[in-house]
Amino acid sequence: MAKYKHGIYVNEVPTKMPVPTYATSGIQVIFGTAPVNQASDPYNVTNKPILVTSMDDAKDQLGYSEDFDSYTLCQSMYASFAVSRVAPIVLINVLDPTKHVKTVADEDISVSNRIAKFPHTGMLLDQLTVKTGEGAEMKEGTDYVATLEDDGTVSIGLTSTGAGATQSTIKVGGTAIDPSAVKASDIVGGTDGDGKRSGIACIKDVYPMCQVIPATMLAPGFSSKAEVGVALTSAAREINGVFRSFVCLDIDSSTTTKYTEVAAAKKSNGYASCDSVVLWPEVTIGSENRQVAFSAALAAGMQALDAANGDCPTRTPSNVDIGITGCVLHDGTEINLDFEQANGLNAEGIMTACRAEGWKTWGPQTAAYPDETDVKDIVIGIRRMSSWHANSFIVRYLERLDQNISHRAIEALVADENVRCNALTAQDKWAGGRIEYRESENPLADVLAGQVHFYQYITPYPAMKEIYNTLEYSADILAANLAGGEA
């Protein structure tokens, strides 16, 4: 008989994540590990670019855990969807549930009201073994139903007609994913003899499979390892033969614990690419003060900054609030740098964070600084803007490839691109830009071979990294004041 009700009833539902802002100019491609045992299809999400547009989408496709050390992709899920509130992002999980696993031996688990709680996380439900207290194997669906709880543990419900209906204790074991088995070599990856890609090599699958340009690459929790960082920066140029990305790299704050040691660590790792920013230490972010790799926070923050600027990377992401609430070493020790100390890191091409009316990112230089001097390669905003413009030029005019080479076709491209450049100037996204077709650079032999050369000028804004104000004491103003007048 149904329960009799008379009154007013209120139900609560879990708080939903805010709707993220959709921004494409800074789309992140993140390499790392995820709790794939929670995924809707655990065996089809390894070394595969997965485009996600919300936290619920990410949880469904890859799972989610607040064990950020073990499951590094979750750092970027949290930074992107809970803190910076941007989408989409591309996640590439390298944890293989057929390889990176461990055996969990049978344990006696108490049963209460035909429910048993198995406390282990990472369990692959299809490889779970459930037995009666006497050791007789039970069948999924007939004798029990296993589900994953929000905390990653397993709840086992015994059916009223199954072999475990009257059991007070059951035995549970099986196979669990093991994120500790994932090594730097798995992140670096490569291409096997059959042409199958893994790890960072999967960057070449992003545009064909997801139809987005990989603007920012990162591997939180792994990029502090030199082999991973170098692989990321090496892969950032000529993606699919044409695209150029920007890389966020971390310095390991578990071994580099003093700010005076960071420059040497950067040099030791070989981090000097103009297509990257080097970051130290780790940070806490959001209302929950969750600790994440600086790369996860910055990449999400840059995408949000681009969104706020018309989906354009015009602004250098320094002196910006990206939700940072503190700086910490990997062990949680607080780091508080003053401006002089932070500037010392900036002078070595390293970004950090410091308090300036709240916590802000601090450092406009790419990793190429101070060895390089070309402004397009040492200012983050100029480098990102230049790469973004080149990437978007490729996609914008791709449909014009293989059309007839004619005066009208050339004029049309020049006119269209100059309209675009003028629009960016009018919107104050850069100082200016223009494209030209020069006959002197297009000899007939090249044209007959199908080659057309254009020449373009672009001028993204440099960052205003120094402001000076000269103060002088004026005796004239004082004299005028004492005389009752104005100087």
C-alpha positions in Angstrom: 0.0 0.0 0.0 1.3 3.4 -1.0 2.4 5.7 1.8 -0.4 8.2 2.7 0.6 11.9 2.2 -1.0 15.1 3.3 1.0 18.3 3.4 3.7 20.2 1.5 6.9 18.5 0.4 10.2 19.9 -0.8 12.9 18.0 -2.7 16.5 19.2 -3.1 18.7 18.5 -6.1 22.5 18.8 -6.3 23.8 22.2 -7.2 24.4 22.5 -10.9 27.6 23.9 -12.4 27.1 27.4 -14.0 26.6 27.3 -17.8 30.2 27.7 -19.2 31.0 30.4 -21.8 31.8 28.9 -25.2 35.1 30.2 -26.4 37.1 28.7 -29.3 40.2 30.9 -29.6 41.9 29.3 -26.6 40.6 25.8 -26.7 42.7 23.6 -24.4 43.9 20.1 -25.2 44.8 18.4 -22.0 46.8 15.2 -21.7 46.6 13.1 -18.5 44.7 10.5 -16.6 41.0 10.1 -15.8 39.0 7.6 -13.6 37.8 5.8 -16.7 36.2 3.0 -14.7 33.4 5.6 -14.2 33.0 6.3 -17.9 30.0 5.2 -19.9 32.5 3.3 -22.1 35.7 2.6 -20.1 37.4 0.7 -22.9 37.0 3.2 -25.7 38.4 6.4 -24.1 42.2 5.8 -24.1 44.5 7.9 -26.4 41.5 9.5 -28.0 40.6 13.2 -28.2 37.3 13.7 -26.4 35.6 17.1 -26.8 33.5 18.0 -23.7 31.3 21.0 -23.1 30.3 20.7 -19.5 31.3 19.0 -16.2 28.4 16.5 -16.7 29.6 15.7 -20.2 33.2 15.2 -18.9 31.9 13.0 -16.0 29.8 10.9 -18.4 32.6 10.4 -21.0 35.7 10.1 -18.7 34.5 10.1 -15.0 35.5 12.5 -12.3 37.5 12.3 -9.1 38.7 14.9 -6.6 41.9 12.9 -6.3 43.7 15.3 -8.5 47.1 13.8 -8.0 46.0 10.5 -9.4 43.5 11.7 -12.0 45.2 14.8 -13.5 42.6 15.6 -16.2 40.2 16.3 -13.4 42.3 19.3 -12.4 41.4 20.9 -15.8 37.8 19.8 -15.6 37.5 21.6 -12.3 39.6 24.7 -13.4 37.6 25.0 -16.6 34.0 24.3 -15.6 33.9 25.2 -11.9 36.3 28.1 -11.7 36.9 29.8 -15.1 33.5 28.5 -16.5 34.7 28.0 -20.1 34.0 25.4 -22.8 34.8 23.4 -24.8 37.9 21.6 -23.9 39.6 18.5 -25.4 40.7 15.8 -23.0 43.1 13.0 -24.0 43.3 10.2 -21.4 46.3 7.9 -21.5 45.2 5.6 -18.7 44.5 2.2 -20.3 42.1 0.0 -18.3 43.6 -3.1 -20.0 47.1 -2.1 -19.0 47.3 0.2 -16.0 45.5 -2.0 -13.6 46.0 -3.8 -10.3 44.3 -6.8 -8.6 42.2 -6.2 -5.6 42.0 -9.4 -3.5 38.7 -10.8 -2.2 37.6 -9.1 1.1 34.8 -10.0 3.5 32.2 -7.2 3.3 29.4 -6.8 5.8 25.8 -6.7 4.4 23.1 -4.5 5.9 19.6 -4.5 4.4 20.9 -6.5 1.4 23.4 -3.6 0.7 27.2 -4.0 0.9 29.7 -1.1 0.6 33.0 -2.0 -1.0 35.4 0.8 0.0 37.9 0.5 -2.9 37.9 3.1 -5.7 38.8 2.6 -9.4 37.1 -0.7 -9.6 36.1 -2.0 -13.1 32.6 -3.2 -12.6 32.7 -5.7 -15.4 35.6 -7.4 -13.7 34.1 -7.3 -10.2 33.9 -10.7 -8.4 31.1 -11.1 -5.8 30.8 -14.3 -3.8 28.7 -15.6 -1.0 30.3 -15.8 2.5 31.0 -19.4 1.7 32.8 -18.6 -1.6 30.1 -19.4 -4.2 30.3 -17.0 -7.1 27.3 -14.8 -7.7 26.0 -13.4 -11.0 25.6 -9.8 -11.8 21.9 -9.0 -12.5 20.7 -12.2 -11.0 22.2 -12.2 -7.6 23.3 -8.6 -7.2 23.6 -5.2 -8.9 26.8 -3.2 -8.5 26.9 0.6 -8.9 29.6 3.3 -8.4 28.9 5.9 -5.8 29.9 9.6 -6.2 33.0 9.0 -4.1 34.2 6.2 -6.4 33.4 3.3 -4.1 31.1 0.4 -5.0 27.7 -0.3 -3.7 26.4 -3.8 -4.1 22.7 -4.5 -3.8 21.7 -8.1 -3.3 18.5 -9.2 -5.0 15.7 -10.6 -2.8 15.6 -13.8 -4.8 19.3 -14.3 -5.5 22.0 -16.4 -3.8 23.0 -13.6 -1.5 19.5 -12.7 -0.2 20.2 -14.0 3.3 23.9 -13.3 3.5 25.3 -11.2 6.3 28.8 -11.2 4.7 29.9 -11.5 1.1 33.4 -11.6 -0.5 34.2 -8.9 -3.0 37.3 -8.4 -5.2 38.3 -7.8 -8.8 40.4 -5.5 -10.9 40.9 -1.7 -10.4 42.6 0.9 -12.6 46.0 2.0 -11.3 46.9 5.6 -12.2 50.2 5.2 -10.4 51.2 2.8 -13.2 51.0 5.6 -15.8 54.4 7.0 -16.6 55.8 10.0 -18.4 56.4 7.7 -21.4 52.7 7.1 -21.6 52.0 10.8 -21.8 54.8 11.3 -24.4 53.4 8.4 -26.4 54.1 8.1 -30.1 53.0 6.3 -33.3 53.2 2.5 -33.6 53.9 0.5 -36.7 50.2 0.4 -37.6 50.0 4.2 -37.5 48.1 4.2 -34.2 48.9 7.2 -32.1 49.2 7.5 -28.3 49.9 10.3 -25.8 51.0 13.6 -27.1 51.1 12.3 -30.7 47.2 12.3 -30.5 47.4 16.1 -31.0 47.2 15.3 -34.7 43.8 13.6 -34.2 42.2 16.7 -32.5 41.3 18.7 -35.6 40.2 15.8 -37.8 38.1 14.2 -35.0 36.9 17.2 -33.0 36.9 19.9 -35.7 38.5 22.5 -33.3 42.0 24.1 -33.5 44.2 23.0 -30.6 45.1 26.4 -29.3 46.6 25.5 -25.9 48.4 22.3 -24.9 49.1 21.1 -21.3 49.7 18.0 -19.2 49.1 19.0 -15.5 50.9 16.8 -13.1 53.2 15.6 -15.9 54.6 18.6 -17.7 57.1 19.3 -14.9 58.9 16.2 -16.2 61.4 17.3 -18.9 60.6 14.6 -21.4 56.9 15.5 -21.3 57.5 19.3 -21.5 59.9 19.0 -24.4 57.5 16.6 -26.2 54.7 19.1 -25.8 56.6 22.0 -27.2 58.0 19.9 -30.0 54.5 18.9 -31.0 53.1 22.5 -30.8 54.3 23.5 -34.2 53.0 22.4 -37.5 50.2 20.3 -36.0 48.6 18.5 -39.0 51.3 20.2 -41.0 49.7 23.7 -40.5 48.5 24.7 -37.0 50.5 26.2 -34.1 49.7 25.8 -30.5 50.8 27.4 -27.2 52.0 25.2 -24.3 51.7 25.7 -20.5 54.6 24.1 -18.6 55.1 23.5 -14.9 58.2 23.4 -12.8 58.1 20.6 -10.2 57.4 22.2 -6.9 58.0 19.0 -5.0 61.7 19.2 -5.8 62.1 22.9 -6.6 60.9 24.4 -3.4 62.7 27.8 -3.4 62.0 30.6 -5.9 65.8 31.0 -6.2 66.0 27.5 -7.7 63.3 27.9 -10.4 65.5 29.4 -13.1 68.0 26.6 -12.9 65.1 24.0 -13.1 63.8 25.7 -16.2 67.2 25.6 -17.8 67.8 22.0 -16.7 64.4 21.0 -18.2 65.3 22.7 -21.5 62.2 24.9 -21.4 63.0 27.7 -23.8 60.4 27.6 -26.5 58.6 30.8 -27.5 55.5 28.7 -27.9 55.3 28.1 -24.2 55.0 29.7 -20.7 56.8 28.3 -17.7 55.0 28.3 -14.4 55.8 27.9 -10.7 54.6 26.9 -8.1 51.2 25.1 -7.8 48.1 27.1 -7.0 44.9 26.8 -5.1 41.8 28.0 -6.9 38.1 28.5 -6.5 35.8 28.8 -3.5 37.0 25.4 -2.3 40.7 26.3 -2.5 41.4 23.1 -4.5 45.1 22.6 -5.3 46.0 22.2 -8.9 49.0 22.5 -11.3 49.4 26.1 -12.3 49.1 25.0 -15.9 45.6 23.8 -15.4 44.5 27.1 -13.8 46.3 29.3 -16.4 45.1 27.4 -19.5 41.5 27.7 -18.3 42.0 31.3 -17.3 43.4 32.2 -20.7 40.4 30.7 -22.4 38.1 32.7 -20.2 40.2 35.9 -20.8 39.9 35.3 -24.6 36.2 34.9 -24.2 35.9 38.2 -22.4 37.8 39.8 -25.2 35.5 38.8 -28.0 36.9 35.2 -28.3 40.3 36.7 -29.3 43.7 36.2 -27.5 44.5 39.9 -27.6 45.4 40.3 -23.9 48.6 39.0 -22.3 47.4 36.8 -19.4 49.5 38.6 -16.7 48.2 40.6 -13.8 44.8 38.8 -14.3 42.5 37.2 -11.8 42.0 33.6 -12.9 40.5 32.4 -9.6 43.7 31.8 -7.8 43.4 31.9 -4.0 47.0 31.0 -3.1 50.4 29.7 -4.2 51.7 26.4 -2.7 54.3 23.8 -3.1 53.2 20.3 -4.0 53.1 19.4 -0.3 50.8 22.3 0.4 53.3 24.6 1.9 52.2 28.2 1.3 54.4 30.5 -0.9 54.0 34.2 -0.8 56.3 36.1 -3.2 56.6 39.9 -3.1 56.9 41.9 -6.3 60.7 41.9 -6.2 60.9 38.1 -5.9 58.1 37.6 -8.6 59.9 40.0 -10.9 63.1 38.0 -10.4 61.2 35.0 -11.9 59.8 37.1 -14.7 63.3 38.2 -15.6 64.0 34.5 -16.3 60.9 33.9 -18.4 58.9 32.4 -15.7 55.3 33.3 -14.7 54.2 33.1 -11.1 51.4 34.6 -9.0 51.4 37.2 -6.3 48.9 39.3 -4.3 48.0 42.6 -6.0 44.5 43.4 -4.7 43.8 39.7 -4.7 45.9 36.9 -6.3 46.9 37.7 -9.9 49.0 35.9 -12.5 52.4 37.7 -12.7 54.7 37.5 -15.8 54.1 38.5 -19.4 57.1 36.7 -20.9 57.3 33.4 -22.9 59.8 30.7 -22.0 62.1 32.1 -24.7 62.8 35.2 -22.6 65.5 36.4 -21.9 67.5 34.6 -24.5 65.4 35.7 -27.4 64.7 39.4 -28.2 62.2 39.4 -31.0 59.0 40.9 -29.5 56.8 38.4 -31.3 58.5 35.6 -29.5 58.9 36.9 -26.0 55.5 38.5 -25.1 52.8 35.9 -24.5 50.0 38.0 -25.9 51.8 38.7 -29.1 52.9 35.1 -29.6 49.4 33.7 -28.9 47.7 36.4 -31.1 50.1 35.7 -34.0 49.5 31.9 -33.8 45.7 32.4 -33.5 45.7 34.7 -36.6 47.7 32.2 -38.6 45.5 29.3 -37.5 42.3 31.1 -38.3 43.7 32.3 -41.7 44.3 28.7 -42.6 40.8 27.6 -41.7 39.1 30.7 -43.1 40.5 30.3 -46.6 40.8 26.5 -46.8 37.8 26.3 -49.1 39.6 28.5 -51.6 42.3 26.0 -52.2 42.2 24.4 -55.7 40.0 27.2 -57.1 41.2 28.9 -60.3 44.1 31.3 -60.0 42.7 34.5 -61.4 43.0 38.2 -60.8 39.5 38.3 -59.4 40.2 35.4 -57.0 43.4 37.1 -55.7 41.7 40.4 -55.3 38.8 38.8 -53.5 41.1 37.1 -50.9 43.0 40.3 -50.4 39.8 42.3 -49.9 38.2 39.8 -47.6 41.3 39.5 -45.4 41.8 43.3 -45.2 38.2 43.6 -44.1 38.9 41.1 -41.3 42.1 42.9 -40.3 40.3 46.3 -40.3 37.6 44.8 -38.1 40.2 43.6 -35.5 41.7 47.1 -35.6 38.4 48.8 -35.1 37.6 46.5 -32.2 41.0 47.4 -30.7 42.2 43.8 -30.8 45.5 44.9 -32.3 47.2 48.0 -33.6 46.6 47.1 -37.2 47.2 44.7 -40.0 47.0 44.3 -43.8 47.7 41.8 -46.6 49.2 42.3 -50.0 49.7 40.5 -53.2 53.0 41.4 -54.7 53.7 40.5 -58.4 57.4 40.5 -57.7 57.0 37.6 -55.3 54.8 35.6 -57.7 56.8 34.7 -60.8 54.9 33.0 -63.6 56.7 29.7 -62.9 55.3 29.6 -59.3 51.8 30.5 -60.5 52.0 27.8 -63.2 53.0 25.4 -60.4 49.8 26.4 -58.5 51.6 28.6 -55.9 50.3 32.0 -54.8 52.2 34.1 -52.3 50.7 36.8 -50.1 52.5 39.1 -47.7 50.8 40.2 -44.5 51.6 42.6 -41.7 50.1 42.2 -38.3 50.7 44.2 -35.1 49.3 42.8 -31.9 49.8 45.0 -28.9 52.7 44.6 -26.6 52.0 44.3 -22.9 52.5 47.5 -20.8 54.8 45.8 -18.3 56.4 49.0 -17.0 54.8 52.3 -16.0 56.9 55.2 -14.7 55.8 58.3 -13.0 58.2 61.0 -12.1 57.4 62.9 -8.9 58.8 66.3 -8.0 58.1 68.4 -4.9 56.8 71.8 -6.0 57.6 74.7 -3.7 55.6 76.9 -6.0 52.4 75.0 -5.2 53.1 75.4 -1.5 53.9 79.2 -1.8 50.7 79.7 -3.8 48.7 77.8 -1.2 50.1 79.9 1.6 49.3 83.1 -0.3 45.7 81.9 -0.6 45.8 81.4 -4.3 46.7 78.8 -6.9 50.1 78.0 -8.5 
